[in-house]
Amino acid sequence: MESPNETKIIEASKRVYQQLGAGHNESIYHKALVYELNCLGYNLDTEMNIVVRYTDSQGHSHALTSERIDIFIHGDNIVLELKATCKGIQTQELAQIKKYFNELNKLNIKCSYGIIINFPQPNAKEIPTEILSQIVSND
């Protein structure tokens, strides 16, 4: 069963896809979804940078590089990972969102879940009319 926030976010994603349709790149859907989430009153960061840290065997912490979370909703600490592909949601997207959870945990930012949203693209067989989404638990 979805929480009210999950439902709102998924419904906003559906609205974006219904209005824009299939065939756009991820950045177009991303921008439109940010507008929709702002209309719903969410406090969010888009393309939020998080530094990937590594602690060596002597206990020294090193900043390796930064990763970008597509959309991070503050307050509720929800990670949104957006895709615009012909394929469904793949295991690499699940691994990606879990990687973000891990790095956020190191910063003492606790996320209970994230949502992967795919704005599906046309393929040789069909032009999709519905988004795909998957809620990923941080357990």
VENGINOR-V465912 format. One line per field, one symbol per residue. ss: DSSP state (h for helix, s for strand, l for the rest). phi: phi as a letter, one per 30 degrees, with the letter a starting at -180 (. if undefined). burial: b if it has 9 or more other ideal C-beta (glycine too) atoms within 8 Angstrom, else e. A space follows every 10 residues. Layout:
ss->???
phi->???
burial->???
This chain:
ss->lllhhhhhhh hhhhhhhhhh lllllhhhhh hhhhhhhhhl lllsssssss ssssslllll ssssssssss sssllllsss ssslllllll hhhhhhhhhh hhhhhhllll llssssssll llllllllll lssssssll
phi->.ddededddd dddddedddd idjddeddde dddedddddd idcbcchddb ddcbcddcid cbdcacccde bbcdichccc ccbbbddddc dddddddddd eeddedcicc cdabbcbccd cdbdcacdcb dcbbdcdcb
burial->eeeebbbbbb ebbbbbbeeb ebebebebbb ebbbebbbee ebebeeebeb bbbeeeeeee eeeeeebebb bbbbeebbbb bbbbeeeebe eebbebbbbb bebbbeeeee bebbbbbbbb beeeeeeeee bbbbbbebe
